[in-house]
Amino acid sequence: MHVAHWLDDPPTVGAILVSRNGATWLPKVLGSFSRMYQAPDVWRAVDVESTDGSAQLVRDSFGADRVIRAPRGTGFGQAVALAVEAMPRTDWLWLLHDDATVLPGTLSGLLDVATSADDIAVVGPKIREWPSLRRLVEVGVTITGTGVRDTGLEPGEPDAGQHDRPRDVLAVNTAGMLVRRDVFDELGGFDADLPMYFDDVDLGWRVARAGYRVRTAPGGVIFHAESGGRGTRRRAAGDLPAWERRRAALWTLLVNSGPVAFWWQSVRLFVGTLLRCLGLLVAKDPEAAGDELLALRSAYLHPVRMFRARRRRAATARRGPRAVRPLLAPWWLPYRHGYDVVRGAVVALVRPEAIETVGRRSTVLDQAPEEVEELDDGPSWWRQRPWFTTVGVLTVLALVAGRSLLGGLVHGVEGGALPRSPQSADAWWTLVLGGERATGLADAVPPLFAFPLAVVATPVWFRPDLVVTLLMLLAVPLAALTAHRLGRLITERRVARTIWALGYGALVAAVGAVPEGRLGAVVALVLAPVVVNVAWQLAEQPQWRTALRLGLCIALSAAFAPETLVLSAAGLALLWWLEGRWVSRQLVVAAVVPVVLLGPWLVARAAVPWRWWWEAGRPVPGTESVLEIVAGRAGGVGAPWWLSVPVVVLGVVALVPARTRSAVRTCWIVGLLCLALALVGHVTSFSASVGRVEISPWVGVPAVLWIASLGTAVLVASPELVARARPVATLVVVAALVLPVGVGVWWLGRGASDPLDDQAASQVPAFLADRPGQTLVLDASGPDQVGYRLVSGRGGYLGEEALAPSADDLAPVTSAVRSLLARATEADVDALSAAGVSAVYLPDAASSPEVAQRIDAAPSLEQTGSDRPGARAWVFVAAPTLDRVDVPWWRQGLSWAQVVVWLVAAALTAPVRRRADEEDPADDAGTDEPVDLVAVPVPQDSGQVGSR
Amino acid sequence: MSRRTTWTALALPVGAAALVVGASLLPRSTTDPAGGPQRVDVVQSTYACPAGSVVTVGSGQLEPGERRDFRVTPEREVDDAASDAGRWTTSRIAGDGVIVTQTGRESGAVGFFAGVAGKAGGGGLVVGHCGSIVDDAWFLGLGTADERSSTLILSNMSDTPAVADLRLWGPEGEIDAVDATGIALDPYTVRRIPVADLAAGEPALALQVARRRGLLSAVVNDGSTATFAGTEPIGATAAPSTDQYLPGVESGRRGKTLLLLNPGDRTARVDVESLASDGPVSDRRLQGVKVPAGRFVEVDVPTSAPRGRQALHVSSDEPVAASVRVEPGTKDYSVVEAGAALDGPAVVPVELGRSVSAPRLLLTAPGDDASVTVTAYDDRMRSIGSADTAVPGRSTVTLDTADVTADGDVAYLVVTPKGRVVGAATYADGSLVSSLLLESAPTRIEVPQVVPVD
């Protein structure tokens, strides 16, 4: 049976080219029209008040009688309508943009599909990027429930024929769109309410509702420069504002949704737009946020026009909304987009240099469509990015060293100075903002470090322990990472700064902060290079925003390790001394901001003499010697001190070269400040709210920074040192490697655990933890001293230790416990019960039988089973008093204000997004010079012809 | 590099060295050491006394208390006057026992019991302390053969159950007694356990009561109806140690038996020294007395030993527990326990019923010279006389309290030491005797330092 081919009786095609300031592309575009195998029967061109010579180009190509001049502000749909009116009737209309070239077989390919079935009303080509030519731009398009244009393509996806099967889609781009004339007339053409954006989606939607099909024709290929989306088209008077894109998206969704979905969409888009607006404000994109609001206002403040538009669509619809649903984007796609955005943000944060390779190429017209670019993949990625590879290896080593902590990825780590993590991030939020405190906690200033922890833990709401575990596990690579970023400012020498960064990471490992569970020190040491980095930037370019960022970093560090506030103050003074009045105002900002951000926490911890040594977590005393401080250690489980000796020696040697001496001297001064603080900590003591009256500080942070400063001095002087005789240079390199290599071996051998552990070290047996009230846990390990702690549930979580009642507040309990161990009376038991105590637990009763015997003699206590041999437990006969502590309203308000201040500070210091400078349209009248082409990221929405 | 520049560059390392040297010279900050034990006021005292128709319970204190509550088992009413915590009271209460709880800061509440046992019980004079809480009590000189009987009286003085474990030793070693562990007492109950139920037919026994839980007191009532008859409440002697004093050994050539228990697993060699009125005297036959491991032995004090009133100083190379049984005649005997030196005033009861007369105090200074002040009080806690007595070091003095009790109705005496003193009171009624170890009234108690920890 013979099947008629369209070539037997070719349908008539009327081509419409819309141009507006497209002189940059038109020569190529017009040239491509002349090489088509199957040419349109009729041509019409519409020029929308071009000022760059486009009109002349079009006239020269088509003849003046085929060119229609449209006034400024004419949308694509209106321009097409003008052309349709002025051209003889044809079977098909072919819509063309002035920045899209065609191949000789483009129209043939479109007609192949268009004539394959009677119900096909719209056909779209495969659109590839111009000029890269390989990358796909669109092969059909749809819209998500949140109004995002979705092509179904990965960013930069190359064309390998994977989309070469024709398929039904919701819509196709107007660039190269082939539409049946009768259907076009039946539907009334493009919606006049969508002059620039989403007109194609709207048309496709109406076509589908009318019972026709929109189909892709991959056999037809066009190359689209997307000049509007990329901002490469010269702006002109009459251009629509930026918010029009979002308004068009809202409009398209609202006017085409079914009757039921309309109401749901109305609410969803309204709320969603407000949330987007909020998110954009937080992301420092106020212009985009304003666009969202303007779009919302424009779309929702014209209900009559909207209902008329819906009525028009209802009049042409032959199929229900359900029939279109398969053509719409799946419901989860917006969330996928959100994930992509977050991923992009993280990539930008971690590797900002990578952004350049993620975006598409600029649209410089240096290549013809025929000149296909073959990209060279270059060497393998790990050779391209040696530091990235180093961090990867360091991360693996960190996981090996933390082999005993890997279980913490499942249920958290605790031990040493680190209490357990809460069950959910809500606990940290409550700690910071809550109106009441659990039984046993004091009405004290909440620990400020709980706020950043809460923020970071919020995405993993039920696994806040994951944040702490990852911080502890990856402390060394993180420290090396931040140090390396600072190293980029210090030296161009990659090897030197790599060794230096590894050395800094090694110092963090060597000081034993991780195994001792000193989270505050870990965070402070990871942040220290960031603080110096920002301070450096401030010295180079004094800006208030940089000063604010510096203050924010200092405050964040001081929240975890308050002693860094002292160091920072000294550092700012040093900066002032070095830079003078050049930065004085900014330094004042940098000094004031931490004070404001720390707020009451400053009074409670950071500004209390010597108590600033109490870092996040329990105040576990330090045991360092002077020698260990000199070597950057703090006693405890630190690496051998002598591994740091080469750094000290090299630090002295670094003073020799005259060329770098000035910078080296600065490093030495910073180091001396750190050393002095560490030594001050060595001879002083502080008192926590409870526990020992005098606690020897743990001086790991300043001790590490002292050696790190010497290491920096060596890094600064390294070009001079290695430029000397080869044996000297070799000696310097070998000496510099002693610390990272030696500590690395020690670190891998010893591991990063003990006393930090990945096993839950519950302070009380489960059966006591489940009881209401607190458990009085007695520690009778000392010969003449019994320590006690009040444990709620399984025990306090990280942050609650800062809210432990003071020794004065606990005086009644202390007295009652004392009596309990002497001759207990009912009154003593009642006093404990009034304090919320419901049980007594003696974990080591075997070694303190007298204590157990005395508790045995207390009235109204019943002995109960214990969880392990040698432990004893008693429960109170009477129910305990479970009073919760109400936080005063003013303090709660202060906490909220503090959080707001932090958010504002963070928002103000974040980089501000601004659109590329837009020329005043009034200025470009009569100018025919082509504009410079600027590479900007291309949004998903390709926009419209003339601006698209 | 110019000389000036060199010096400038060197100033930084030199400054660092100076800092280090300076810090090395300063004392290292230290985490505060653990505080030592501290003494806390006693605000409530509880003690348990055996009760019965022939037993008089005396209750008193150093300072007036706030309240005194009697709980009799089985439940009985007690005369309201006895509840006056500002007086010395005596009462005869029918029942198994009485538990007294007295409140009042540093009141020093104490209780005693006294009486003369019936013939079936040995017919001897009984004067004893009402027992306070025991953690680990050692009783020596019990017996369940040869017409002797011993009864362990356990009292649970709290509202929660109490549990005790018992161990017994005889001359042949530790006795594997049946049902000796996990002896439970309901709240506020008294349980009398015949030792014969645990170890029958043993002429000489030592008993350890270990409180496992609860507020428990223990005392042993020992009696004999044999030729050498008598009755004695045996109080807890000091826990096994290598150096201890047994004050209050009455005079006489015969009838003194040293009771020694070695609960350890190595043979102990015991030396006994007499601290008599004229100083320390040693008898060679009481030197190097072997007490095999895990054995309870009775050693007759030889007639060659000092005869006068004295205290025995028992020292050994292994921890032993020691007591002395004194049998001045055939009608009664007493048991002298080892005790600690007084660290505060001790109350000596006088008014304990018609059968008890004023006691004789035997005071010994184990170390340097010491002295005591004995003050007599009537039942309204009014002082009615006092006497000071010097106690030469390492010797024993006898104080006849008749001098200080002659002026009125003395209810009790308060012995206030100056220096290190151990002592006992000997009560006599004709040929009936009883010995009471002097113990400091509970006003303050030593407890470990208690501190909240993070």
Chai-1 contact restraints between the chains, C-beta under 6 A:
chainA,res_idxA,chainB,res_idxB,connection_type,confidence,min_distance_angstrom,max_distance_angstrom,comment,restraint_id
A,R618,B,D454,contact,1.0,0.0,6.0,A-B,restraint_1
A,P621,B,T31,contact,1.0,0.0,6.0,A-B,restraint_2
A,V626,B,V20,contact,1.0,0.0,6.0,A-B,restraint_3
A,V626,B,A23,contact,1.0,0.0,6.0,A-B,restraint_4
A,V626,B,S24,contact,1.0,0.0,6.0,A-B,restraint_5
A,V630,B,V20,contact,1.0,0.0,6.0,A-B,restraint_6
A,V652,B,P13,contact,1.0,0.0,6.0,A-B,restraint_7
A,L655,B,A9,contact,1.0,0.0,6.0,A-B,restraint_8
A,W668,B,L12,contact,1.0,0.0,6.0,A-B,restraint_9
A,L672,B,G15,contact,1.0,0.0,6.0,A-B,restraint_10
A,L672,B,A16,contact,1.0,0.0,6.0,A-B,restraint_11
A,L675,B,A16,contact,1.0,0.0,6.0,A-B,restraint_12
A,L675,B,L19,contact,1.0,0.0,6.0,A-B,restraint_13
A,A676,B,L19,contact,1.0,0.0,6.0,A-B,restraint_14
A,L679,B,L19,contact,1.0,0.0,6.0,A-B,restraint_15
A,L679,B,A23,contact,1.0,0.0,6.0,A-B,restraint_16
A,H682,B,A23,contact,1.0,0.0,6.0,A-B,restraint_17
A,V683,B,L26,contact,1.0,0.0,6.0,A-B,restraint_18
A,V683,B,S29,contact,1.0,0.0,6.0,A-B,restraint_19
A,T684,B,S29,contact,1.0,0.0,6.0,A-B,restraint_20
A,S685,B,S29,contact,1.0,0.0,6.0,A-B,restraint_21
A,A688,B,D454,contact,1.0,0.0,6.0,A-B,restraint_22
A,V690,B,P452,contact,1.0,0.0,6.0,A-B,restraint_23
A,V690,B,D454,contact,1.0,0.0,6.0,A-B,restraint_24
A,G691,B,V453,contact,1.0,0.0,6.0,A-B,restraint_25
A,G691,B,D454,contact,1.0,0.0,6.0,A-B,restraint_26
A,R692,B,T31,contact,1.0,0.0,6.0,A-B,restraint_27
A,R692,B,D32,contact,1.0,0.0,6.0,A-B,restraint_28
A,V693,B,D32,contact,1.0,0.0,6.0,A-B,restraint_29
A,E694,B,D32,contact,1.0,0.0,6.0,A-B,restraint_30
A,I695,B,T31,contact,1.0,0.0,6.0,A-B,restraint_31
A,S696,B,S29,contact,1.0,0.0,6.0,A-B,restraint_32
A,S696,B,T31,contact,1.0,0.0,6.0,A-B,restraint_33
A,G782,B,A34,contact,1.0,0.0,6.0,A-B,restraint_34
A,D784,B,G36,contact,1.0,0.0,6.0,A-B,restraint_35
A,D784,B,P37,contact,1.0,0.0,6.0,A-B,restraint_36
A,D784,B,P448,contact,1.0,0.0,6.0,A-B,restraint_37
A,D784,B,Q449,contact,1.0,0.0,6.0,A-B,restraint_38
A,Q785,B,A34,contact,1.0,0.0,6.0,A-B,restraint_39
A,Q785,B,G35,contact,1.0,0.0,6.0,A-B,restraint_40
A,Q785,B,P448,contact,1.0,0.0,6.0,A-B,restraint_41
A,Q785,B,Q449,contact,1.0,0.0,6.0,A-B,restraint_42
A,V786,B,P448,contact,1.0,0.0,6.0,A-B,restraint_43
A,V786,B,V450,contact,1.0,0.0,6.0,A-B,restraint_44
A,G787,B,V451,contact,1.0,0.0,6.0,A-B,restraint_45
A,G787,B,V453,contact,1.0,0.0,6.0,A-B,restraint_46
A,Y788,B,P452,contact,1.0,0.0,6.0,A-B,restraint_47
A,R789,B,V453,contact,1.0,0.0,6.0,A-B,restraint_48
A,E801,B,D454,contact,1.0,0.0,6.0,A-B,restraint_49
A,A807,B,P452,contact,1.0,0.0,6.0,A-B,restraint_50
A,L810,B,P452,contact,1.0,0.0,6.0,A-B,restraint_51
A,T814,B,V450,contact,1.0,0.0,6.0,A-B,restraint_52
A,V817,B,V450,contact,1.0,0.0,6.0,A-B,restraint_53
A,R818,B,V40,contact,1.0,0.0,6.0,A-B,restraint_54
A,R818,B,V447,contact,1.0,0.0,6.0,A-B,restraint_55
A,R818,B,V450,contact,1.0,0.0,6.0,A-B,restraint_56
A,L821,B,V447,contact,1.0,0.0,6.0,A-B,restraint_57
A,A822,B,V40,contact,1.0,0.0,6.0,A-B,restraint_58
A,A822,B,I445,contact,1.0,0.0,6.0,A-B,restraint_59
A,A822,B,V447,contact,1.0,0.0,6.0,A-B,restraint_60
A,R823,B,V42,contact,1.0,0.0,6.0,A-B,restraint_61
A,T825,B,Q44,contact,1.0,0.0,6.0,A-B,restraint_62
A,Q853,B,D135,contact,1.0,0.0,6.0,A-B,restraint_63
A,D856,B,R213,contact,1.0,0.0,6.0,A-B,restraint_64
A,A857,B,I133,contact,1.0,0.0,6.0,A-B,restraint_65
A,A857,B,L215,contact,1.0,0.0,6.0,A-B,restraint_66
A,P859,B,S158,contact,1.0,0.0,6.0,A-B,restraint_67
A,P859,B,D159,contact,1.0,0.0,6.0,A-B,restraint_68
A,E862,B,T160,contact,1.0,0.0,6.0,A-B,restraint_69
A,Q863,B,R213,contact,1.0,0.0,6.0,A-B,restraint_70
